[in-house]
Amino acid sequence: MKRFVLAIDQGTTGSTALVLSEDARVLARATHEFAQHFPRPGLVEHDVEEIWSSVQRSVADALQAASVRAEQCAAIGITNQRETTVLWERSSGRPLHRAIVWQDRRTADRCAELKAAGHEPLFRERTGLVLDPYFSGTKLAWLLDHVDGARARAERGELCFGTIDSLLASRLSAGALHITDATNASRTLMYDLRRGCWDPELLAILRVPSQVLPEVRGCSEIYGHTKGLSMLPDGIPIAGIAGDQQAALFGQTCFRAGEAKCTYGTGAFLLMNTGSDAMRSEHGLLTTIAWRLSGKTTYALEGSSFVAGSAVQWLRDQLGIIKSASDVEALARRVDSSEGVVFVPALTGLGAPHWDPDARGLLCGLTRGSSAAHIARATLEGIAFQIADLVQAMAQDAGAPLQRLRVDGGACMNSLLMQFQADLLDVTIDRPTCVETTALGAAYLAGLAVGVFRDMDDVAKRHRIDTSLEPRMSPTERSEHMHRWRDGVRRARSHLPS
């Protein structure tokens, strides 16, 4: 009987289920979106039950579309929006609050207090991260302080903290599992990268009781089995977990040190495999765990841009200059250039390498002749400019320029954006046949755990490049573009002393 692997990709705006055959062909996929909640400016929340409903519907629809029987599922892999934070009752699984999304900035003041108290060097050394509201630790502390009775209940062991992978593992196993994997743990501000454990000193600073934390496991092993689900039978191994960006790095088969990928989704995320070296960044990047397999940890450098595809959604939803996100490329192609219009998409602050939660989005260089097409083109260029900053920082940390870049995510299908990206970076960009490499990585990890795939060499053989884009921009033109961009970033951060 032929078997398949089911991947659940729980993202920021929707949940996708992907059915992968034993020979790594995508048999079917299904996606269901869910609501974004914005209680106040800077606050972003998700309803946990809406997330779970979208996962259930996506799994059921994908299985139906693939025309396979659920009992043929050899394993389930999970990948997830990483730093999004959930707190739920251990006994019932009931969430105590909406999930606080990775984009949420409500703990910016708390992060500033921790920096002022001199704690950032310790967090940086232990976790590879900076003190920014992006990460889970201060979000969890906020929940413990602001949900009535939560701190006392957490200290009694009645509550569970988790990122979305933890939530899904719990729901899929009828509450039997309270786990996370090393990649998600490395995004919490509470996990020691090198020792591979929750750090008591950091927990004390954040005032987080250890009783609330999940067990940390590897990325490819059998954690438990499904139970009590409407869309899947009991007994299917839950066998792979990785945060979305690490799963994409794995799905792109960036298995050698120096290989890098960029995922263009709601945000844009650049990761480079650094092998067994937990390389400390001196240029505003993060050190993170790429994956942990059979007890061996592989590390990565990461640069995060908080706004990428969501900038296009902003054009659609707030400005109304496009009807759907897919319209942006055609609109941008109506003009040959942005004609000096620059858009800095700091709609939720700036991530790496600036780490400025107070920066604000900026549209500058407008003239009487500027049109919607110029703004659309400047928006796409703004996404690419952010990645150019990250690549430059990564090259400085690694001591060598990037040779090639593998790309994935929905926005990588925008050829105008990808060509401009290749031009700015002056490197070849490789786009794979399957751009849903986040889900693909989760499927590979789960398949490895149960023997559907033999080893990483077996996985690497299945990677296929569809398109390679070569740079065409002159050095002078590239320099002029980057000068305008850096001036825009300076203006977007104009609250800083000059």
N, C-alpha and C positions, 0 to 999 in steps of 0.2 A: 504494500500500500504506500503510495507516495505521501510524503509529509511536507509540511510547510512551516514557516516561522511567521509569527504575528508580531509586528512592531507597533507600539503605541507611542506616538509623538505628540505629547501634550504641550502645545505652544501658547504664546501670549494671547493670540486672538482666536484660536481654534484648536481642535483636537483632530489628529489624523491617525487613521489605522492603515497599515500597509501589510499586504500579504505577499511573502517572498517564498519562491519555490526552492527546492533543494539545490537547483543550479543557479540560484541568485537572480532569477527573473522576477520582476514585479508582476504578480498576477492580478492585483487589484488594489485600489486605494479608495478611501472615503474620508471626507472632512466635514466637520460641523463646527461652525463658529459659535461663540457665546458672547454675552454682553460685557462691555468694559464699564466699570463704575468709577466716577470721578466725584467723590463727595465734596471736595474743595480743590482749588488750584494746587497742583503739586502732589495730590493724593490720587493713587490708582489702586483699585481693588477688584477682585474677582469673587463671584459667588461660588463657593465650593461645590454646591449641589449642581449648579449649572455646568461646571467643569466636568463633574462625574457623568452627568447626563450626556454631554457631548462625546465623551469617551465611549460610553455604552452604545450610543447610536452609530458612531463611526465604526466600531468593531463589528456590529451586526451588519451594517451596510457593506463593509469591505468583504466580509465572508460571503455574503449573498452575491456580490458582484464577481467574486472569484470562482463561484460555483464549487466550493469545497465544503466538506463536512467539518464542523468544528472539532470533532474528535481526532481529525488528522493533524491537528496543531501539535508540533513537536516541542515548542517553547514559545514564551512571550518575552520580548525585550521592551524595556521602557526607556524613553528619553523625555526630557522635560525642560520647560523654562526653569532656570536654575534657582535664582535667589528668592523667588516668590515664596512667601512664608505662611504656613498654616499651623494653627493650634487646635487640637481636637481632644475630646474625651476618650480616654483609653477604653472605657467599658462599652460605650455606645457608638463611637466613631463620629459623634455629633461635633461639628465645628463650633468654636466659641465666638468666632468673628469671621468676617470675610477674609479671604487670603489677601495679604499685602503684597502687591506686585513689585517685581524688581525695579520698575521705573519709579516707584513711589519715593518721594523726597521728604516725608514727614520727620525723619530722624536727622535731618541736616544739622539742626542746632545741637543735638546730642553728640554727633560726630565732631562738631566744632569744639564742644566742651572737652571731649576726650583728647583731642589734639592739643588744646590749650593746657591740659594737665600733663602733657608730655608722654602720652601713651603710644603715639603712632609708631615710633621706632620699634617697640616691642611687637606690636601687631604685624608690622611689615616683616620683621625677622621671622616670626613664628609662622605666619599664615601666607606670606607672599602678597598680601593685599594692602590696600590703603584704607584709612578710616573714611568711608563714604557711605551714604545711606543706601546705595545700590545693594549692599550685602545683607545677609540674613540676620546677623547677630543683633544689631540695634533694632531691627524690626521685631524680632522675638521679644527683646527686652521691653519694647513699647507695648506689645500685647499683654505681657505679664503685669505691666504697670497700669494699663488702662481698661482691661476687662475685669469687671468686678469679681474679686475672689480668685483670680487666675494664679497669682503668685503663690498663695498658700496651697492651692490645689496642686500646682506643679511640684512644690516641695514635698507633698505627700505622695507623689507618683501617680496622680490621677489623670494627668494630661500628657499628650504627646505633641512634640514639635516635629515638623518635617517640612522639607521642600516638596514639590508636587510628586516626585518619584516616591517618597515615603507614603504620601497619601494614597497613591494608586496601588502600591504594594499592599497596603493595609486593606483597601477596599477589595482588591482582587482575591485576597486570602481570607476574607470574612473576619478581618481584624487580627489574624494570627501573627502577622509580620509588623514590626516597627523597626525598619531598617532604612539605611541610605547607602550610597556607594561612596567611594573615596573622592570621586570628582565633585559630586554635589557637596560633600562635607568640606571640601577645600574652598568653597565659596561662601562660607558662613561667618568668617572672622573668629571662629572658635576652635579651629582644627590645626594642629601642628603638622605641617607638611612633611617634615623629615622624620619625626618620630611616629607619625601615623596614628594619632590619637587625639581625642578632645583634650584641650589644654586647660587645666584647673586654674591657672593664673589669669588667663583671658576670660574664663567664665566668671571669675570673681570680679574682675573689672566691669564686665557687662551686667553683672548681677543676674546670671542665668543658672538655675539649679541643674545639676547634671542628670537628675532623675527624669527630666523632660526630653532628653536627647535620644535619638535612634542609635542602634548598633550600626557601625560602619563596616561594610563588606566590600569585596572586590567587585569588578565590573562584569565578570563573566563566570557565574557559578549558579547552581540551583539553590535559590533562597527559600522557596516554599512552593505551594501549589494552589491553583484556583479552587474556590469553594463558594457555593451559594449564589452563583451568578445567573442572570437570565439569558445572557448571550453566549456563554461558554460553559462547557461541562466541568465538573469537578476533576481535579487531578492533573491539570496541565502545568508543567514546570514554569515558574517565573524565574528566568535564568540570565537576564542581562539588564544592567542599568548603567546609564551614563548621562550626565548633563548634556543638554542639546549641542553645545559647541564642541565638547569633547567627542560626542557621538559622531558629529560631522567630520572631525579630524580622523576618526577611525574609519568612517564610511568612505572617506576620500583616500583611504589606505596610505596616509602619511606616516608610515611606520619607521622611517629613518630620520635621524636627527638632521635638522635643517630644512625638512620639508614642511610646507605651510599651506594653509587654506584660509579663505575668507567666506563666511556665510552672510548672505544679504537677506535678512528677514525683517522683522519689526525694527530691530537694531542691526548693526553690522559688527562682526566679530572675527578678528584675525588671530589665528593660533599657529605657532610654530613648534614642532617637536624638538625638544632639547635633550632627549634620551634620559639617561640616569642622572643628569645634572639639573638640580633645582636652581636654575640660573637666577640670580638676583638682578632685577632691572635697575639701572641707574637713570633711565629716561622715561619714567612714568608708566611703564607697563606692569603687568601682574605676573607673578609666578604661580602656576596652578598645576594640579595633577591632570595629566592627559588621560591616563587609565592605569588601573592596577590589575594585572593578570597573573594568576598563580603565585601571588605574594610579591611580585616584582612591580615596582612603581616606575612609570614613565612620566616625565614632567613636560611642561610646555610654557612658553611665554605667550601672554595674551594681551591684546589691545581691544578695548570695547568702545564702540560708538553707540550711544543710546538710541539714536534716531536714524533710521535708514528708510525702510519701507513705510514706516509711520509718517515720514515727511510727505510721501505721496498720498497717504490717506488724509493728511491734513489739507493738501490741495483739493482733494475730493470733498471732504466732509465740512471743513471750515470755510474754505474759499470758494468752493463750487466751480472751479475752472475745468474740472474733468468729471465725467459721470462715473467712471470706474478706474481703478488703479491701472488697468492695462492700457488705458487711453493716453497715459503720460508720454510714452515714447513717440507716438505719432504727433502729438502736440509739440513736443520739443524739437522734432525734426522739421517743423515748419520754418525754423530759422537756422542759419549756419553756425551761429555762436550765440552765447548769452549777451554779447555786446557790452561786456563790463558789469553786467548784473551778477552779484554774488549773494548766495544764500548760505548763511551759517545755521545749520539745523539744530541749534541748541535749545530745542523746545522743552527738554527736561534737564537742562544743564549740559555741561560737556564732560564726557568720560575721558578715557586715556587719550593723549598723554597729559592733559591739562588738569583733570579732576577738579572741576569747578562747578559745584551744584548751583551756584548763583548766576552763571552765565545765562543769557537769554537769546532766543532766536533772533537773527538779524537778516534783513533784506536790504542791500545797499547797491549803489551804482545805477539807480533808476533814472530814466530820462522821460521826456514826453513821448518818445517813440517806443518805450518799453511795453511789451505786450504779454499776454498770458503765456505765449510760447517761450518768451525769454525767461519768465519766472519758472516755467516747467523745466527748461533746460538747466537753469541755475540750480534748481532743486536736485536734479540728477547729479550735476557736477559737485554739489555740496556733499553728497554721499561719498563720491569718489575722493574728494579732497580729504575727508576725515581719514580714509584708509591710507592715503598717501602719507599723512602725518604718522600713522601707526607703523607703516612699513619703514619709514626713516628711523623711528625710535628703535624698532626691532633690529635693523641693520647695525645701529650703533651699539646696542647691547651684545649682539652676536659677534661683532667684529668683522662682519662680512656682508656684502649686499645680497638681497634676495635674488635667486636665480629664476624661479618660476613661481606662479601662484595658481593654486587650484581654487575654483570658485563654485559656490552652490547656493541654494536658497532661491525663493521665487523671483527676486529681483535680478538674479544673474541671467535670466532669460532676456533682459533688456539689453540688446546688443549695443545701443548707443551708450549706455552707462558703462558696459564692459569695455568698449573700445576706448572711451575716455579714461577709464581706469588703467588700462594697459599703457596708454600714452603718458599719463602722469607718473606711473611707476617706472616706465622704461623697461618693462619685463614682459615676457610671454604669459598670457593668461590661458589656462586650460579649463574648459567647461565639460563636465562629464555627461555621459548619455543620460544617467539618472541624476537629476539635480536635487532629489530629496535624500541627500546623503545623511541627514540627521536620523531619519527613520531607518535608513539602510545600515548605519553604524549600530543602532540598537539591535537590529535583526542579526547582524554578524556576531555581535557579542553573545546573544542568546543562543544562536546556532552553534557557536564554538563550544559552549558549555554542555550541550547535549549531543555533540558529535555530528550534527548536520554538516558542518564545515570542519575539515581536519585540523587546520592550523592557520596561522596568519599568512603563510605563503599561498595557501589555497584561496584565502580571501583576496589577496593582492592580485591574483590572476584574473579575478572577475571585474576589476576596475576598467572602465572603458571611457576614453576621451572622445567627445563628440565634436568639439570645436576648439581650435587654438587661435587666439587673437594676438597679433604682433603689434608692438608700438610703432606709431607713425609720426609722432609729434617731434618737432625740432627742439634741441636744447634751449634755444632762446625763447620759443613759445612756451615751453614748459616752465621756465623760470618766471616769465611774466604772469602766467596763471597762478603759480604758487605765491608770488608777491601779493597779488590781489587777495588771495585767500587769507594769507597771514594778517593782512591789514583788517580783513573782515573779522577774523577771530579776535584780534586785539579790541576791536570796537564792541564785539559781543561780550567781552569781559571787561567792559569799561568801568565797572564798579571797583576794579582793582586800582591801586595807586599807579600812576604813570611813572 
